[in-house]
Amino acid sequence: MAERQAFIDRIKDAEKEYRVVISALEVYHQSIVKGSIQLSASIAPRHVISAIDKAESTYLIRMWAEFETALRSYRRFLTGDSEDRIATSNLIDWMACVRQGRAISEDVRDNVHSIRKYRNSLVHERDDTDPPEAISIEIARKQLNTMLHSLPFDW
């Protein structure tokens, strides 16, 4: 049996882990700048800077994976179809129509689609002429968990 709160906590934990990692990377970078830490021969300072720059998107991608797992788990529970291959955009729309839990507003659905599009741009590095707007990990967590709060307590 799955529990809504466990999925919500996993999404929150991804954000908290991001905060730990970014703090550690910043301290590490400052130690390199001060000369108190020597980098191994295979790592350049630019790699540390790149890790700092990409940490938020990396954890946002992980956060999305936790969210999508929750939706797919709930759909499998309702449909009984463990082989379901519904596209993620359709899964979100389906979830917004399900009335087993609380109703999901169009705004919540649209916000989740915006996160999905942003996540896809990060993962697939598309050369879009109109790239999606960047979304902070904090905003993503709030919006994803808002949709998950519409699910029943357990399934």
N, C-alpha and C positions, 0 to 999 in steps of 0.2 A: 504494500500500500504506500502510495506517495503522499507527502504532506506539503501543502502550499508553503508553509513557513520555512521548510528546509530549503526549497528552491530560492525563496526570497533571501534567506541568509547566505546562500552560496553566491548570489549576485552581490550582496553587500560585502562579503568576504573578498571577492575579486577586487572591489574598489579599495578595501583596506590594505590588501596585499600590494596593490599599485602604490599606495601612499608609503608603505614601508620601503619598497624597492626604489622609488624615486628619491626618498630621503637618503637611503644608503648610497645610491649613485652620486648624489650631490656631494655628500661627505667624501666619498672616494675621489671624485673629481677635484675637490679642494685640496685633498692630500697630495694628489699628483701635481697640482699647480704649486703647492708649497715645497714640493720635493721630498716630502716625508715618506712617499711610497714610490717604489720603482715598478714600472710596468714590465711585464714579460716581453720578450723580443717580438712576439707575434701580435701584440696589442699596442695600438697607437692611441694617443690622446683623442684623436678624432673618433675612435670606436666608442670611447666612453661618452663623448658628447652625443654621438648618434644614439647610443642606448638611452640616454636621458631624453632625447627628442622623441624617441619611438616608444617609450615605456607606456604612455597613456593609451596610445592606439593598440598596443599589444594586449593590455589588460581589458580594453573595451571589447576587443575581439573575443577574449576569454569570457567576459561577462555575457556577451551575446550568445555564446555556446551554451552557457548555463540556462539562459532564458529559453532558447530554442528547445533544449532538452525538456524543460518543464512543459512547454506547449505540446510537444510530441508525446510526452508521457500521458498528458491529460487526454489527448485525442485517441491514443491507443486504448486508454481506459474506457472511453465512451463508445468507440467503434468496435473494439475487440480485434482490430486489424493490426497485427504486429508487423506486417509487411507494407504498411501504408507509405507511399512515396510522394505525398502532397508537397508541392512547391512551398517554400517558406512564405512568400507573399500571400498565397492562398490560405495557408495555415493561419496567418494573422487575421485575415478577413473572416475565415471560418470561426476563429476564436471570438471575434467581435460579435458574431451572430448567435453564439451559444448562450442560452439563458439558464444554464444549470446553476451558475453563480450569479453575481451581480451583473447588470447590464454594463457594457463597455461603450463609452461615448465615441463618436467619430473622431474627436480631438485626440483621445488616447490612442486609438487605432492609427491615426495619421502620424502621431509622434513616433510610434513604434516603427512604422514604415520608414520614417526619416532616418531613424537609427539603423534600420536594416540597409538602407541605401548607402549610408555613410560607411557602415561596416563592410559592405560589398566593395566600395571604392578602396578601402584599406587593404582588403584581402586580394583583390584582383588587379589593383593598380591600373585602372582604366585610364585611357587618355581621353577623358570626357571634356567636351567643349563647355559643358555646364556641370562641373562637379558639385556633389552635394555639399551643403554647409557642414563644417566640422561641428561635432557635438562633444561637449566635455563628458568625462566619465561620470561626474556627479549628476549631471542632467540625465544621462543615459540610465543610470541606476534608478533614479526617481521615476522616470517614465516607464521603464521595463517593469519595475515592481508595482507601479500603478495598475498595469494590465494584469499582472499575476494576482493582485489583491481581488480581482473579480472572480477568481476561481473558487470553488468550494474549499473548505478547510483541508479535506483529504479526499483521495480517490484511489 
